C-alpha cells in the first residue's frame, strides 16, 4: 500500500533513558511517524471521517512521550507504534524516535531509533514469534477469567473514544468482549465542581491474559486516546479501570484487586448491575452489587442516558 500520511518532528518532553537522572529529568524528544492506510475514499469524499485525524495521532504521540518511563528509545518507539495502530484505519506504521540530547561523551547531532510495525491480516496487532516476555501473558493455555472494566471520560467525544476502546479491547489476543452496559452520565467524583460531567459504562471481558499484561494493554489504549496521568484526579478523554478480575484479590499498588473504591462509586455499580443483576464484588468491601449501589451515597448523582450508544447513536445532551 503506497498511500500514507507523514508526521515529522512531533516534539515533547519525557523521562526516558537508562541513567538515573533520566528517570526524573525531562528531556526533549522528536518523533516522525509514517502511517500507511487506504486514502481512496477520503480523496473522493473530502471528509475527515474517511481518513485518520492526524491531529489526534499527534496527541497520541505526545501522550506516549510524556507517559511512563522507558529505558530505551526502542521501547518508546514500540509504544508509539502500538498507540497509532489502535486506529483501525492504519495498517502499517514506521516510527522514528529522535533523542537529540542523549548523554553521549562525543560530539553528535542526533540519536534515533526506527521501527516498522503492521497489523495481521485479521486486523489485530501482529506479534512476532520472538516477541519475548511481553507475549507470555497472551498464551492461551492460561485459565479463562471474567473481567469487569469501568470506562469513562469527560473531555472531547467521549462516547466515540469509548466505542473505539471497546474495539481495541476485543482485539487483544486471547480476549473477547462479552457485555457492554448502557451509557450513564455522572457528576465528577473527587474533582472541582466546574469540571465537565463524565460519561460512564461498564464492559465485561473473557480473557486468558494475566492481570498485569491486561493493564499494560489498557494503558496503551488510554494513551492512544490522549490520556495523561500527570494529574491523578484531572479531567480526561478516556479512563479504563479494572474493577474485578475473576474474583482475584491483590494488594499490589500497581493493580489492587478488586478496585479499592468500586464499592462506593455509583457510576461503576449501576452499569455493572445492568449487565449482571446477580453481580457480586469481592474483597474487604465486597458484597452484592445491588446492595452496594443501594447504600451508595452518590447514587442520585448519575443518570442513565442511552441503551444503544454502542451502535453509534449520539448520547443525550
Buried (B, 14 or more C-beta within 10 A) or exposed (E): EEBBBEBEEBBBEBBBBEEEEBEEEEBEBBBBBBBBBBBEEBEEEEEEEBBBEBEBBBBBBBBBBBBBEBEEBEBBBBBBBBBBBBBBBBBBBBBBBBBBEBEEEEEEEEBBBBBEBBBEEEEBBEEEEEEEEEBEBBEEEBEEBBBBBBBBBBBBBBBBBBBBBBEBBBBBBBBBBBBBBBBBBBBBBEBEEEBEBBBBBBBBBBBBBBBEBBBBBBBBBBBBBBBBBEEEEEBBBBBBBBBBBBBBEBEEEEBBBBBEBBBBBBBBBBBBBBBBEEBBBBBEEBEBBBEBBEEBEBBEBBBEBBEEBBEEEEBEE
